[in-house]
Amino acid sequence: MDQDDDATDEEWDDTPEEPAVAAAKPATPKAAKAETTKAAAEEAAVADTAVTEAAVPGQKRRAAKVDVTIDEAELRTPEMDLPGLTDDAELAAALEAIMLVVDEPVAELQLAQILEQPTERIALMLDNLSARYTAAGHGFDLRRVAGGWRLYTRPEYAAYVERFVLDGQSVRLTQAALETLAVVAYKQPVTRSRISAIRGVNCDGVMRTLVTRGLIEECGTESETGAHLYRTTGLFLEKLGLNSVDQLPPLAPFLPDDVEEVLDATG
């Protein structure tokens, strides 16, 4: 029995058998934290990739972080290939196209900047267009009003245009508003008290209406009394189709002979 036991001891090694995979050394706290952070980043990258693939079918899986550089030039709207407008006919056509869409008089300088043409050439072409429309007898006219240019219908067709635009609606000013506006137009700059004295009635309410409609505006104060002065606006000129108040018709034919004496007395 002793010999068998000795033989058994020789066949088996007392040295502990090493495992198939050696155990890793315990990680330091700093290393463990780094491993955890790295693992979390990898999981987030995989999740982002999965979301991207779900949102855009068929897109290949990419790295967790991809730097995409977008050229700013690609984001800019490509400029239109505009004609040079060297020909007078092309320039006239461009001006007509602009005039059809403007809702207020546009100055020659602005048109020159938009069309990249000398201001003198723009002014000459506008004058030529206006004369051409008049000679051809068109129902519209190109006029210089309020420091700019705009298309207007001709006065002889005003009744038809008014019937079409109004269609039963009344947008006229009252008689009191018209009288007050006329006083401001011919006596500007003028104070409220001066207007009331000329009309013989208080005009504060009518003045507020005219200011609200943009036909008159304040333009400073009178040096002696400090009262506000009023004048007509560019909208007033635009509505009347005038370039300046100097083009207003003279009042002399419509006034009584002693009007100057009356005005001096009320002043």
C-alpha positions in Angstrom: 0.0 0.0 0.0 2.8 2.3 0.8 4.4 1.7 -2.6 1.1 2.3 -4.4 0.7 5.5 -2.5 4.2 6.6 -3.5 3.5 5.9 -7.1 0.4 7.9 -6.9 2.3 10.8 -5.5 4.8 10.7 -8.4 2.0 10.8 -11.0 0.3 13.9 -9.7 2.1 17.2 -9.3 1.5 19.1 -6.1 1.9 22.5 -8.0 -1.4 24.2 -8.4 -2.6 24.2 -12.0 -2.8 27.7 -13.6 -6.1 28.7 -15.0 -6.6 29.0 -18.8 -6.9 32.8 -18.6 -4.7 34.5 -16.1 -6.5 36.8 -13.7 -6.0 40.5 -14.3 -4.3 42.6 -11.7 -6.6 44.7 -9.6 -7.0 48.1 -11.4 -6.2 51.3 -9.6 -9.2 53.7 -9.0 -8.0 56.1 -11.7 -7.6 53.3 -14.3 -11.0 51.9 -13.4 -12.6 55.3 -13.8 -11.0 55.7 -17.2 -12.2 52.2 -18.3 -15.7 53.1 -17.2 -15.7 56.4 -19.1 -14.4 54.8 -22.2 -17.0 52.1 -22.1 -19.8 54.7 -21.6 -18.5 56.7 -24.6 -18.4 53.6 -26.7 -22.0 52.7 -25.7 -23.2 56.3 -26.5 -21.5 56.2 -29.9 -23.2 52.9 -30.7 -26.5 54.4 -29.6 -26.0 57.5 -31.8 -25.1 55.3 -34.8 -28.3 53.3 -34.2 -30.4 56.4 -34.1 -28.8 57.7 -37.2 -29.3 54.5 -39.1 -33.0 54.4 -38.0 -33.6 58.0 -39.1 -31.8 57.6 -42.4 -32.4 54.1 -43.8 -29.5 52.5 -45.7 -26.8 54.8 -44.2 -23.6 53.0 -43.3 -22.4 52.9 -39.8 -19.7 55.4 -39.2 -17.3 56.2 -36.4 -18.7 57.6 -33.1 -17.5 61.1 -33.9 -17.3 62.4 -37.4 -16.1 65.9 -38.2 -18.2 67.4 -41.0 -16.9 70.5 -42.7 -19.5 72.5 -44.6 -18.2 75.0 -47.1 -19.9 78.4 -46.5 -19.9 78.9 -50.3 -22.3 76.0 -50.7 -24.8 77.6 -48.3 -24.9 80.9 -50.2 -27.7 81.4 -52.7 -26.3 81.5 -56.2 -26.5 84.9 -57.7 -28.7 85.3 -60.8 -27.0 85.8 -64.1 -28.4 89.3 -64.7 -28.2 90.9 -68.2 -25.7 93.8 -68.6 -28.5 96.2 -69.7 -26.1 97.8 -72.2 -29.0 98.1 -74.7 -31.6 100.8 -74.2 -34.4 98.5 -74.9 -33.3 96.1 -72.1 -32.9 98.9 -69.7 -36.4 100.3 -70.5 -37.9 96.8 -70.0 -36.2 96.4 -66.6 -37.5 99.8 -65.5 -41.0 98.9 -66.6 -40.8 95.6 -64.7 -39.8 97.4 -61.5 -42.5 100.1 -61.9 -45.2 97.5 -62.1 -44.4 96.3 -58.6 -43.6 99.4 -56.6 -46.2 100.7 -54.2 -44.7 104.1 -53.7 -42.5 106.5 -55.8 -39.0 105.2 -56.2 -36.0 107.6 -56.5 -33.7 107.6 -59.5 -30.7 106.9 -57.3 -32.3 103.7 -55.9 -33.1 102.5 -59.4 -29.5 103.3 -60.5 -28.1 101.2 -57.6 -30.4 98.3 -58.3 -29.7 98.2 -62.0 -26.1 99.2 -61.6 -26.4 102.0 -64.1 -25.4 105.7 -64.0 -28.1 107.9 -62.4 -28.1 110.2 -65.5 -28.9 107.3 -67.8 -31.7 106.2 -65.5 -33.2 109.7 -65.4 -33.0 110.0 -69.2 -34.7 106.7 -69.8 -37.5 107.4 -67.3 -38.2 110.7 -69.1 -38.2 108.9 -72.5 -40.6 106.2 -71.2 -43.0 108.9 -69.8 -43.0 110.7 -73.2 -43.5 107.5 -75.0 -46.5 106.5 -73.0 -48.1 109.9 -73.5 -47.4 109.9 -77.3 -48.9 106.4 -77.6 -52.0 107.3 -75.7 -51.8 104.6 -73.0 -54.3 104.6 -70.1 -51.4 104.9 -67.7 -48.6 107.4 -67.3 -45.1 107.4 -65.7 -44.8 110.5 -63.5 -42.2 112.0 -61.2 -43.9 112.6 -57.9 -42.7 113.1 -54.3 -39.1 112.9 -55.4 -39.5 109.6 -57.2 -41.2 107.8 -60.1 -44.4 105.8 -60.2 -47.0 104.6 -62.7 -50.4 106.4 -62.5 -53.7 106.1 -64.4 -54.5 109.0 -66.7 -57.1 111.6 -65.3 -59.4 111.1 -68.3 -60.1 107.5 -67.2 -60.4 108.3 -63.5 -64.1 107.8 -63.4 -63.8 104.2 -64.6 -60.9 103.4 -62.2 -62.8 105.0 -59.3 -65.9 102.8 -60.1 -63.7 99.7 -60.2 -61.7 100.4 -57.1 -64.5 101.8 -54.8 -67.3 99.5 -56.0 -69.9 101.3 -53.8 -67.4 102.1 -51.0 -66.7 105.7 -50.0 -63.2 106.6 -48.9 -63.5 110.3 -49.5 -62.4 112.9 -47.0 -65.1 115.0 -45.5 -65.6 118.6 -46.6 -64.1 119.8 -43.3 -61.0 117.6 -43.8 -60.6 118.8 -47.4 -60.8 122.5 -46.3 -58.3 122.0 -43.5 -55.9 120.1 -45.8 -56.1 122.9 -48.4 -55.2 125.4 -45.7 -52.2 123.4 -44.6 -51.1 122.8 -48.2 -51.2 126.5 -49.2 -50.1 128.1 -45.9 -47.6 125.6 -44.6 -45.9 125.6 -42.3 -48.9 126.7 -40.2 -50.2 126.2 -36.7 -53.5 124.8 -35.6 -54.7 128.2 -34.3 -53.9 129.8 -37.6 -55.9 127.1 -39.4 -58.9 127.5 -37.1 -58.8 131.2 -37.5 -58.9 130.9 -41.3 -61.7 128.3 -41.3 -63.6 130.0 -38.5 -64.1 126.8 -36.5 -62.0 124.6 -34.2 -60.1 122.0 -36.3 -58.4 119.9 -33.7 -60.4 116.7 -34.5 -59.9 117.2 -38.3 -56.2 117.7 -37.8 -55.9 114.5 -35.8 -57.7 112.7 -38.7 -55.3 114.1 -41.3 -52.2 113.2 -39.2 -53.6 109.7 -38.7 -54.0 109.2 -42.5 -50.5 110.4 -43.1 -51.5 113.5 -45.1 -50.0 116.1 -42.8 -47.2 116.0 -40.1 -45.6 118.1 -37.5 -42.5 120.1 -38.7 -41.2 121.9 -35.7 -42.6 124.7 -33.5 -43.3 128.4 -34.0 -40.5 130.5 -32.4 -42.8 133.2 -30.9 -45.6 131.0 -29.4 -44.0 127.5 -29.3 -47.0 126.1 -31.1 -46.6 123.1 -33.3 -46.3 123.7 -37.0 -47.8 121.4 -39.7 -47.1 120.7 -43.3 -48.2 118.2 -45.9 -46.4 114.9 -46.4 -44.9 112.9 -49.3 -48.1 110.8 -49.2 -50.1 114.0 -49.9 -48.0 114.7 -53.0 -48.3 111.0 -54.1 -52.1 111.0 -53.8 -52.3 114.2 -55.8 -49.7 113.1 -58.4 -47.4 116.1 -57.7 -43.7 116.3 -57.3 -43.8 119.4 -55.0 -46.3 121.8 -53.5 -45.1 124.4 -56.1 -47.2 122.4 -58.6 -50.5 123.1 -56.7 -52.9 125.1 -58.8 -53.2 128.8 -57.9 -56.0 129.9 -55.6 -56.5 133.3 -57.0 -59.2 132.4 -59.5 -61.3 130.7 -56.8 -61.1 133.4 -54.1 -63.0 136.6 -53.5 -61.4 139.9 -54.1 -61.1 140.8 -50.4 -59.6 137.5 -49.3 -56.2 139.0 -48.4 -57.9 141.5 -46.2 -59.8 138.7 -44.5 -56.7 136.6 -44.0 -54.8 139.6 -42.6 -57.6 140.3 -40.2 -57.7 136.8 -38.9 -53.9 136.6 -38.6 
